[in-house]
């Protein structure tokens, strides 16, 4: 009996040790260019619910970090925001981050009247938040901090501080550090770059229940969902169909049978996979018809116009390193079009979402 108790005790100790090893910390100190510590700087992990401020010693710390790739952002009024990529594999990370005083860059600005600013805000909201049902319930609480400029047909937007966004559909308050926003009035192409940190809104039990359901709907079929399924090698079980695109124009010429994505994956270690392919892929989320996708003629092709439900993905870099959260080491890894390309801030979820 004593031996059994001793064995159980050893097993519990081992399990606790393994569990502890799965969780790490990201900590550090923030300095200015003169090597002086910076107190009160905002530090957060991009796309997460983790945010804090540096203490009197310029220090910060994030606990319960699982292996994966993270972007640590430091922001302080009067300084240019700084981004540092951190990869956690089997140990915690300690950082020394230096921030530089912000320099003012003069641009050609076309100043309009109040009606022009209202039009610019309308364009910005549509292309930044998106046009989905979730996006329509988003509200930016401090629009007045956005500066607009126009260079020919290009509308640009910047901000010196966080945009505060309330997403009443998903139940989040998002602080978004907008680096740049560009909208081409001629082509309709939008690009923007920035970092975000999430906070859960306070709400009634009924509101929380609605948020849970809406978050689930936002997650289903998303790029985050796809990459997490890719990491777990269960794309088909999760409802994704991936087809190879045979041409470069519309309508798309698609291979008849789904791609076995396993052939494009190499395991880096227990925490990361490497994705490498040279073709363009067409991806749809369709749980009902996933199993039917194998019944096509092997020698035929499928002709399809780019639909609202389909996404095109190709590698922008030579490969992509992906972790279990559905995050990738380099933000330039993919070029995305279609359904995923149309998903904007209004449909974004923090990587803690499960």
N, C-alpha and C positions, 0 to 999 in steps of 0.2 A: 504493500500500500504506500509506504514511504517512497519507494522507487517511482511509482506512478505519479505521486504528487510532485516529486523532484523533476520528473520528465515534463509534466505540464508546466511547471514553473520555468524551466529552460525554454520551452516552446514559446511561452508568453514573452519572455525576455527577448528572444530572437525576433519574434514578430514585431515587438515594439521597436527594436533596433532597426529593422528593415523599414518600418513605417517612418521612423525619424529620418532615415537616409533619403527618403523620397522627397523631403521638404528641406529647402535651403533658404538663405537670406540674400538680399541685395542691399548693401549698405554703402555709405560713402561720405565724402566731405566736399563741399562746394567752395571754390575760391574765385577771386577775381584775377585779373592779369597781373596784379601786384603781389599775388600769393596771400592776400588777406582773406580771411574766412568771411563767408556771406551768411548772415542770419536772416531768416524769414523768407528765403527763396522757396517758391513752389516747386516741388518735385513729384512727379507721377510717372506711372508706367502706362505708355500709350495703349489705348483700347481696353483699359481695365477699370476696376473699381478701386484701385490702389493709388492714393494721393496723400501727400503730407507736406510739411514745411520744415526747413532746416532749423535746428535748435541754436542756442547761443554759441555753440562750438562749430556751427556750419554743418552739422551732421544730419543724416537721414538714414532710415532703415525700413525695409519691407520684409516681413516674415512670411512663412508658409508659401515659399516660391517653389513650384515644381519644375523639373527639368524642361527646358524649352528655350525659345528665343524671345527676348524682351527688348523694348526700346525705352530707356530711361530719359525723361525730359526734364530739364531745369528751366524755369521761367522766373524772371525778376524784372520789375519795371526799371527802365533805364539801361537794361542789358538785352543783348540778342539771345533768344532762346537757344538752348543747346540740346542736341540729341546724341545719345550714346547707346550703341547696340551692345547687348549683353547676352551671351550664350551660357546657359546653366546646364551642365552635364552631370557631374558627380561631386561638385563642391560649390560653396557659397562664393559670391563675388563681392569684392571691396573696391570702390571706385574713388578716384580723385578727379573731380570735374571742374574745369575752368570755364567761366563765362566772361564774355567780352562786352565792353560798353557798346551800346547800339550807335551805329552811324546813320545819319540821315542821307538817303539817296533821293536826289531831285529827279522827278519825272515830268514828262510833258502831260499836263493835266488840262482837260477841257471842263470848265466849270459851268454847270447849268443851273437853272432855277430850281425851286422846290419841286415842281412837277417832274423835272428830270431825275431828281434823286428818288422820288417815289417810283418812277419807272425802273431805275437801276435796282432798287430794293426788290421790286417784283420779279425781275429777271434773276437776281441773286437767290431769292428764296426758292424759286422753282427749280433752279439747277443745282443748288447746294443741299437743300433738304430733300428734294425729290417731289414726285407727284403721286405717290402711293397713298393709300388710306391712312397709313401710319404717319406719313410726312405731313398730311393735311391737318393733323392734330398737334403738330409741333409749333412752338412759338419761341422766337428769339427775344429774350427779355431786354436786351440792350443793343438794339439796332443802331443807336446813335453813335456807337464807337467804331462803326465801319466807315472806312474812307474809300471812295470810288474814284477812279480815274479812267479816262478814255484815250486810247491811242488808235486813231483811225477806226477800224471796226471792232477793236478789242476792248471789252469792258473788264477792268481789273478791280479787285477788292482786297483790302488788307485791314488789319486791326492790330493795335499795340497791346491789347489785353484779351482775356478769354471772352469768347462769345458764350453767353449763358442760354442754353436751349432746354426748354421743358418739352418732353415728349409725353403727352397725356395719354397716348395710345399704348405705349410700352412701359410707362411708369418710371422713366429715368429723367434725371436732370444731368445734362451733359455740359461739361466745360470744354470748349473747343478752342485750341490755340491755332488760329488761322494764319498760315505762313503766306499763302497766296491763292488767289482765285482768278481764273481767266475764262471769259466767255467770248467766243467769236460770233458776232452777230451775222456774219456772212455765211458761215458753215454750220452754225448751231452747236459746235463742239465745245465742251466744257472740260476744264481741268482744274483741280484744286489740290492743295497739300496742307496738312496740318496734323495735330495730335489731339487726342480726346481722353478725358477721364470721366467715369460714370458715377452717379450717386442714385440710390433708389429713392423715389418719391415717397412721402408719407401718404397713406390713403386708407380708406375704409376696407373692411374685409371683402366687400363686394367689388371694389375697385381693384384690389390685389388679385382677386380671382380672375377678373377680366384681363389684367396685365399678364398673368401667367399664360392664359390662352393666346393672347395676341403675340407674346414672345415666341411661343411654340410655332405659331403660323409664320412668323418672320424668319425663324430658324430653318424651317422645313424647306429644303431645296436651295438654300443659300450657299454662297461660296465657302463660308465657314463649315457648313454641314458637309459639303462635298470633300473638302480637304481633310476633315476629321475622319470621314468614311474611307478616304483614300489611305490615310495613315493606318487605319484598322483593317484595310483590305476587305471591306464589306460594302462596296458601292452598290452592287446589285441588290443586296438584301435591304439596303436603305432606300432603294427606289430610283437610283440614278442610271441613266443609259448614256454611254459615251460612244460616239461614232466618229470615225475619221472623215475629214473633209477632203474631197478629191480635187477641188478646183479653187480658184481665187475670187470668183464673181458670184453674183446672184443670178438665178437661183442656185443654192448650194447643191453640189453633187456629193451625196454622203455614201460611204461604204455601207453595205446591207446589214452587216452583223456588228454587234458591239465590240469595242476594243477591250482586250484583256489588259487592263492598266498595270497588272503585276509585272509585265515584261519591261515596263519603263521605270520600275522602282528598284532602288538599291538601298539596303539597310545600312545606315551610317554607324549607328550603335543602337542601344536599347531605347534611346530617346528621340532619334531623328531618322527620317528617310530622305533619300535623294530622288527627285523626279527629273527624268531626262528624256525628251522626245523631240523630234524635228518636224512633226506634222502639226496641222491645226485640228483641234477637236471641237465637236459640236456636242453639247451636253444638255440633256433635259431631265427634269425630275418628274417621274411618272410611275408611281407605285403600282397602279393597276395594270399597266402594260409592260412592265419591266421583263417579266418572264416570257412574254410573247415576242420580244425583240429578237430572239434566237431563231425564229421560224422563217426569216427572210431567205430569198434565193442567194446562195453564196456568191454567185457570179454576177449578180445584178447590182444596181445602184439605186439610191433613193434621191429623188429630186424634191427639194424643199426650200421654200422661201424662208428667210430668217423670221421666225415668229416671236411673239412676245414672251413665250415660255422657254425659248432656247438661248443658250449662252455659247459664245465662241471663246476658246482659250488657246493661247499659244505661249510658248516660253519667250520671254524677252531677253533673258540671260541664257547662258549655256545650260544651266540646270537650276533647280529650286530645292532648297533644303527646308523640310516641313517638320513641325513637331506635332504632338498629340492634340494641342489646342486648335490646330488648323492655322497656325501662324507660320510665316516663312521668314527666313533669316534676312533676306534682302527684299525691300518693298518693290524693287524694280523687276522682280522675278517673272511676273506674268503680264501679258497684254490681254485684257478682257473686253468683250463686246456683248451686246444683247441684253438679256434679262439681268445678269449680274452687273453689267456695266451701268444699267439704269438704277440700281439700288444705291441710294445716297444716305446721308446722315440719318434721315427719318426712319430707316430700317436697320440701323446698325445696333449690334448687341455687343456687350463686353465679353472678353474671352472667358470670364468666369461662368458664363451661361452654360448650364448643363440641363 
